[in-house]
Amino acid sequence: MKTTILTALLLCTSGILLAQQGTVKVVQDSDLSQLLNLYKKANESEDFYTIQIGFGSYDKAEKLKSDAEVDFPGWYTKIIFDSPTYRVHVGKFNTKLEGERNFTEVRKKYPESLLLSPKK
């Protein structure tokens, strides 16, 4: 019994003793950070169609948002406060056609939803 425990202990520690160590150096092109900033800025703008699936109290909005994330995985979801209610938006669509196609799908699950046009 003691030899089994000793053997297991030696096997476990030998893996630690033989492990390799090193450092990783990442060299990044300076233009990449500029490109990432442009990408973030483009995605922050509200030049897209979106679908409002509902509104109400903060608790209701949180529930709607979590339900939408399950129903439409990978879609953009956001809670927006517009006094006095919280509104839940899903999706970022570049064209009205793309927005309308997805709107018909969303409307099956959330009949009170609205297709919102981009703010100009």
MDAnalysis code that builds the backbone (N, CA, C; Angstrom):
import MDAnalysis as mda
import numpy as np

u = mda.Universe.empty(360, n_residues=120, atom_resindex=np.repeat(np.arange(120), 3), trajectory=True)
u.add_TopologyAttr("name", ["N", "CA", "C"] * 120)
u.add_TopologyAttr("resid", np.arange(1, 121))
u.add_TopologyAttr("resname", ["MET", "LYS", "THR", "THR", "ILE", "LEU", "THR", "ALA", "LEU", "LEU", "LEU", "CYS", "THR", "SER", "GLY", "ILE", "LEU", "LEU", "ALA", "GLN", "GLN", "GLY", "THR", "VAL", "LYS", "VAL", "VAL", "GLN", "ASP", "SER", "ASP", "LEU", "SER", "GLN", "LEU", "LEU", "ASN", "LEU", "TYR", "LYS", "LYS", "ALA", "ASN", "GLU", "SER", "GLU", "ASP", "PHE", "TYR", "THR", "ILE", "GLN", "ILE", "GLY", "PHE", "GLY", "SER", "TYR", "ASP", "LYS", "ALA", "GLU", "LYS", "LEU", "LYS", "SER", "ASP", "ALA", "GLU", "VAL", "ASP", "PHE", "PRO", "GLY", "TRP", "TYR", "THR", "LYS", "ILE", "ILE", "PHE", "ASP", "SER", "PRO", "THR", "TYR", "ARG", "VAL", "HIS", "VAL", "GLY", "LYS", "PHE", "ASN", "THR", "LYS", "LEU", "GLU", "GLY", "GLU", "ARG", "ASN", "PHE", "THR", "GLU", "VAL", "ARG", "LYS", "LYS", "TYR", "PRO", "GLU", "SER", "LEU", "LEU", "LEU", "SER", "PRO", "LYS", "LYS"])
u.atoms.positions = np.array([
    [0.817, -1.182, 0.000],
    [0.000, 0.000, 0.000],
    [0.866, 1.254, 0.000],
    [1.931, 1.242, 0.826],
    [2.817, 2.385, 0.897],
    [3.560, 2.574, -0.417],
    [3.924, 1.494, -1.062],
    [4.659, 1.610, -2.331],
    [3.760, 2.173, -3.435],
    [2.473, 1.843, -3.405],
    [1.531, 2.371, -4.394],
    [1.377, 3.880, -4.227],
    [1.246, 4.314, -2.995],
    [1.104, 5.745, -2.722],
    [2.390, 6.475, -3.090],
    [3.532, 5.889, -2.738],
    [4.826, 6.502, -3.062],
    [5.021, 6.579, -4.570],
    [4.651, 5.530, -5.301],
    [4.781, 5.515, -6.764],
    [3.885, 6.581, -7.384],
    [2.657, 6.693, -6.915],
    [1.732, 7.702, -7.435],
    [2.259, 9.107, -7.149],
    [2.814, 9.312, -5.968],
    [3.371, 10.614, -5.601],
    [4.563, 10.962, -6.485],
    [5.419, 10.015, -6.755],
    [6.590, 10.254, -7.614],
    [6.167, 10.540, -9.056],
    [5.159, 9.828, -9.541],
    [4.681, 10.073, -10.903],
    [4.092, 11.476, -11.041],
    [3.347, 11.912, -10.034],
    [2.738, 13.248, -10.081],
    [3.790, 14.346, -10.025],
    [4.785, 14.186, -9.183],
    [5.806, 15.230, -9.053],
    [6.782, 15.219, -10.208],
    [6.986, 14.074, -10.852],
    [7.928, 14.038, -11.975],
    [7.396, 14.851, -13.151],
    [6.075, 14.905, -13.324],
    [5.489, 15.725, -14.389],
    [5.733, 17.199, -14.146],
    [5.697, 17.600, -12.885],
    [5.941, 18.998, -12.539],
    [7.410, 19.348, -12.745],
    [8.290, 18.447, -12.369],
    [9.714, 18.718, -12.477],
    [10.191, 18.775, -13.928],
    [9.525, 18.059, -14.823],
    [9.948, 18.023, -16.213],
    [9.221, 19.048, -17.090],
    [8.367, 19.834, -16.508],
    [7.615, 20.826, -17.282],
    [8.555, 21.898, -17.818],
    [8.213, 22.424, -18.977],
    [9.041, 23.446, -19.608],
    [8.546, 24.827, -19.221],
    [9.458, 25.749, -19.204],
    [9.108, 27.126, -18.919],
    [9.642, 27.994, -20.044],
    [8.961, 29.092, -20.301],
    [9.403, 29.987, -21.353],
    [8.592, 31.267, -21.324],
    [8.912, 32.146, -22.222],
    [8.172, 33.402, -22.327],
    [7.672, 33.546, -23.757],
    [6.568, 34.258, -23.875],
    [5.968, 34.497, -25.175],
    [5.980, 36.000, -25.420],
    [6.479, 36.388, -26.560],
    [6.512, 37.798, -26.915],
    [5.644, 37.985, -28.156],
    [4.630, 38.856, -28.043],
    [3.726, 39.116, -29.150],
    [4.131, 40.432, -29.800],
    [4.410, 40.357, -31.084],
    [4.756, 41.552, -31.838],
    [3.545, 41.908, -32.683],
    [3.007, 43.107, -32.435],
    [1.775, 43.523, -33.099],
    [2.053, 44.740, -33.960],
    [1.532, 44.708, -35.162],
    [1.668, 45.832, -36.073],
    [0.906, 47.022, -35.506],
    [1.484, 48.210, -35.586],
    [0.841, 49.400, -35.026],
    [-0.450, 49.742, -35.770],
    [-0.548, 49.393, -37.042],
    [-1.772, 49.659, -37.801],
    [-2.947, 48.824, -37.303],
    [-2.663, 47.693, -36.671],
    [-3.722, 46.827, -36.173],
    [-4.530, 47.520, -35.078],
    [-3.876, 48.240, -34.187],
    [-4.612, 48.935, -33.126],
    [-5.485, 50.038, -33.712],
    [-5.022, 50.720, -34.744],
    [-5.844, 51.732, -35.406],
    [-7.059, 51.080, -36.065],
    [-6.845, 49.948, -36.695],
    [-7.935, 49.228, -37.338],
    [-8.965, 48.762, -36.321],
    [-8.512, 48.273, -35.179],
    [-9.434, 47.847, -34.121],
    [-10.243, 49.024, -33.590],
    [-9.616, 50.181, -33.446],
    [-10.347, 51.373, -32.988],
    [-11.403, 51.782, -34.001],
    [-11.090, 51.720, -35.296],
    [-12.070, 52.025, -36.329],
    [-13.235, 51.046, -36.299],
    [-12.916, 49.776, -36.094],
    [-13.948, 48.736, -36.026],
    [-14.886, 48.983, -34.849],
    [-14.315, 49.304, -33.684],
    [-15.133, 49.576, -32.500],
    [-16.017, 50.797, -32.731],
    [-15.445, 51.833, -33.325],
    [-16.206, 53.058, -33.571],
    [-17.356, 52.801, -34.547],
    [-17.113, 51.992, -35.569],
    [-18.155, 51.676, -36.551],
    [-19.273, 50.867, -35.922],
    [-18.948, 49.980, -35.008],
    [-19.967, 49.148, -34.365],
    [-20.719, 49.890, -33.271],
    [-20.157, 50.974, -32.760],
    [-20.847, 51.742, -31.732],
    [-21.901, 52.669, -32.333],
    [-21.716, 53.034, -33.574],
    [-22.675, 53.955, -34.178],
    [-24.025, 53.263, -34.328],
    [-25.063, 54.053, -34.421],
    [-26.398, 53.495, -34.497],
    [-26.942, 53.572, -35.914],
    [-26.110, 53.286, -36.888],
    [-26.532, 53.297, -38.283],
    [-26.940, 51.903, -38.721],
    [-27.844, 51.311, -37.980],
    [-28.305, 49.966, -38.307],
    [-29.761, 49.821, -37.876],
    [-30.426, 48.868, -38.473],
    [-31.791, 48.534, -38.078],
    [-31.708, 47.571, -36.901],
    [-32.639, 47.687, -35.987],
    [-32.698, 46.792, -34.845],
    [-34.167, 46.489, -34.536],
    [-34.389, 45.493, -33.724],
    [-35.747, 45.082, -33.384],
    [-35.944, 45.241, -31.888],
    [-36.976, 45.978, -31.512],
    [-37.337, 46.114, -30.101],
    [-38.349, 45.020, -29.798],
    [-38.002, 44.130, -28.857],
    [-38.887, 43.004, -28.576],
    [-39.827, 43.265, -27.410],
    [-39.563, 44.312, -26.638],
    [-40.453, 44.612, -25.529],
    [-39.880, 45.704, -24.655],
    [-40.669, 46.091, -23.663],
    [-40.237, 47.121, -22.720],
    [-40.975, 46.934, -21.424],
    [-40.498, 47.626, -20.389],
    [-41.129, 47.555, -19.077],
    [-40.136, 47.865, -17.989],
    [-40.335, 47.238, -16.840],
    [-39.436, 47.441, -15.705],
    [-38.082, 46.800, -15.999],
    [-37.117, 47.106, -15.152],
    [-35.775, 46.552, -15.346],
    [-35.791, 45.025, -15.242],
    [-36.545, 44.493, -14.292],
    [-36.626, 43.037, -14.126],
    [-37.227, 42.375, -15.366],
    [-38.284, 42.987, -15.903],
    [-38.905, 42.444, -17.113],
    [-37.934, 42.513, -18.297],
    [-37.192, 43.610, -18.377],
    [-36.225, 43.771, -19.464],
    [-35.106, 42.738, -19.359],
    [-34.626, 42.488, -18.155],
    [-33.593, 41.466, -17.948],
    [-34.096, 40.088, -18.378],
    [-35.330, 39.776, -18.021],
    [-35.933, 38.487, -18.402],
    [-36.064, 38.384, -19.918],
    [-36.549, 39.460, -20.547],
    [-36.677, 39.476, -22.009],
    [-35.326, 39.301, -22.684],
    [-34.324, 39.988, -22.167],
    [-32.977, 39.902, -22.752],
    [-32.429, 38.479, -22.648],
    [-32.575, 37.862, -21.485],
    [-32.065, 36.494, -21.330],
    [-32.845, 35.514, -22.206],
    [-34.154, 35.719, -22.345],
    [-34.951, 34.869, -23.235],
    [-34.513, 35.046, -24.691],
    [-34.267, 36.289, -25.090],
    [-33.849, 36.571, -26.468],
    [-32.485, 35.963, -26.767],
    [-31.582, 35.973, -25.790],
    [-30.257, 35.372, -25.988],
    [-30.363, 33.865, -26.191],
    [-31.376, 33.245, -25.594],
    [-31.609, 31.817, -25.795],
    [-32.284, 31.574, -27.143],
    [-33.284, 32.408, -27.458],
    [-34.044, 32.230, -28.696],
    [-33.230, 32.575, -29.945],
    [-32.345, 33.565, -29.844],
    [-31.559, 34.025, -30.986],
    [-30.082, 34.100, -30.597],
    [-29.435, 32.949, -30.427],
    [-28.036, 32.954, -29.988],
    [-27.136, 33.624, -31.029],
    [-26.185, 34.378, -30.535],
    [-25.237, 35.053, -31.408],
    [-25.715, 36.414, -31.889],
    [-26.936, 36.774, -31.590],
    [-27.450, 38.083, -31.987],
    [-27.072, 39.108, -30.926],
    [-26.909, 40.325, -31.359],
    [-26.674, 41.461, -30.475],
    [-27.937, 41.702, -29.649],
    [-27.812, 41.789, -28.334],
    [-28.946, 42.104, -27.466],
    [-28.519, 43.202, -26.505],
    [-29.433, 44.137, -26.256],
    [-29.079, 45.259, -25.400],
    [-30.325, 45.803, -24.714],
    [-30.144, 46.242, -23.457],
    [-31.202, 46.925, -22.719],
    [-30.896, 48.415, -22.776],
    [-31.900, 49.190, -23.184],
    [-31.743, 50.634, -23.293],
    [-32.749, 51.292, -22.361],
    [-32.268, 52.232, -21.547],
    [-33.168, 52.959, -20.659],
    [-33.684, 54.188, -21.387],
    [-34.994, 54.250, -21.533],
    [-35.659, 55.401, -22.131],
    [-36.773, 55.761, -21.156],
    [-36.511, 56.761, -20.340],
    [-37.375, 57.104, -19.216],
    [-38.855, 57.082, -19.595],
    [-39.681, 56.412, -18.900],
    [-39.495, 55.730, -17.617],
    [-39.336, 54.216, -17.751],
    [-39.103, 53.709, -18.963],
    [-39.059, 52.252, -19.140],
    [-37.707, 51.792, -19.689],
    [-37.508, 50.495, -19.581],
    [-36.339, 49.837, -20.163],
    [-36.800, 49.110, -21.417],
    [-36.062, 49.283, -22.501],
    [-36.423, 48.666, -23.777],
    [-35.353, 47.644, -24.158],
    [-35.785, 46.521, -24.734],
    [-34.855, 45.460, -25.128],
    [-34.776, 45.425, -26.646],
    [-33.550, 45.598, -27.165],
    [-33.310, 45.561, -28.604],
    [-32.478, 44.336, -28.944],
    [-32.786, 43.727, -30.083],
    [-32.004, 42.594, -30.585],
    [-31.622, 42.858, -32.030],
    [-30.445, 42.368, -32.403],
    [-30.001, 42.416, -33.780],
    [-29.431, 43.751, -34.203],
    [-28.495, 43.681, -35.134],
    [-27.932, 44.841, -35.827],
    [-27.951, 44.483, -37.304],
    [-28.827, 45.134, -38.045],
    [-29.000, 44.793, -39.454],
    [-28.635, 45.998, -40.309],
    [-27.793, 45.780, -41.307],
    [-27.290, 46.876, -42.134],
    [-28.327, 47.404, -43.116],
    [-29.200, 46.545, -43.592],
    [-30.191, 46.975, -44.578],
    [-31.594, 46.740, -44.042],
    [-32.537, 47.461, -44.624],
    [-33.929, 47.305, -44.214],
    [-34.438, 45.920, -44.582],
    [-34.007, 45.407, -45.728],
    [-34.424, 44.072, -46.157],
    [-33.980, 43.009, -45.155],
    [-32.732, 43.094, -44.721],
    [-32.213, 42.146, -43.727],
    [-32.987, 42.280, -42.413],
    [-33.289, 43.517, -42.027],
    [-34.066, 43.745, -40.815],
    [-35.465, 43.163, -40.913],
    [-36.127, 43.361, -42.056],
    [-37.490, 42.846, -42.230],
    [-37.526, 41.322, -42.242],
    [-36.532, 40.704, -42.863],
    [-36.479, 39.227, -42.877],
    [-36.360, 38.671, -41.468],
    [-35.499, 39.269, -40.671],
    [-35.326, 38.803, -39.300],
    [-36.498, 39.211, -38.420],
    [-37.136, 40.326, -38.742],
    [-38.287, 40.803, -37.981],
    [-39.435, 39.799, -38.043],
    [-39.654, 39.200, -39.213],
    [-40.735, 38.208, -39.324],
    [-40.460, 36.998, -38.427],
    [-39.199, 36.635, -38.311],
    [-38.828, 35.512, -37.440],
    [-39.014, 35.877, -35.969],
    [-38.608, 37.075, -35.600],
    [-38.723, 37.523, -34.203],
    [-40.183, 37.696, -33.824],
    [-40.978, 38.200, -34.740],
    [-42.386, 38.497, -34.454],
    [-43.176, 37.219, -34.109],
    [-42.732, 36.071, -34.603],
    [-43.395, 34.811, -34.248],
    [-43.279, 34.538, -32.749],
    [-42.135, 34.858, -32.181],
    [-41.880, 34.613, -30.757],
    [-42.311, 35.794, -29.895],
    [-42.113, 37.010, -30.399],
    [-42.436, 38.231, -29.656],
    [-43.374, 39.086, -30.514],
    [-44.694, 38.858, -30.428],
    [-45.645, 39.543, -31.305],
    [-45.699, 41.065, -31.114],
    [-45.269, 41.568, -29.969],
    [-45.307, 43.009, -29.731],
    [-44.048, 43.725, -30.224],
    [-43.173, 43.025, -30.939],
    [-41.911, 43.608, -31.381],
    [-42.104, 44.650, -32.479],
    [-41.091, 45.542, -32.601],
    [-41.093, 46.617, -33.584],
    [-39.751, 46.660, -34.298],
    [-39.778, 46.907, -35.591],
    [-38.543, 47.108, -36.356],
    [-38.209, 48.588, -36.297],
    [-37.025, 48.914, -35.795],
    [-36.610, 50.307, -35.629],
    [-35.581, 50.665, -36.707],
    [-35.768, 51.802, -37.329],
    [-34.827, 52.257, -38.350],
    [-33.659, 52.971, -37.690],
    [-32.531, 53.096, -38.417],
    [-31.350, 53.742, -37.828],
    [-31.592, 55.214, -37.541],
    [-30.908, 55.696, -36.517],
    [-30.979, 57.122, -36.180],
    [-30.013, 57.866, -37.085],
    [-30.476, 58.936, -37.674],
    [-29.629, 59.706, -38.595],
    [-29.323, 61.049, -37.998],
])
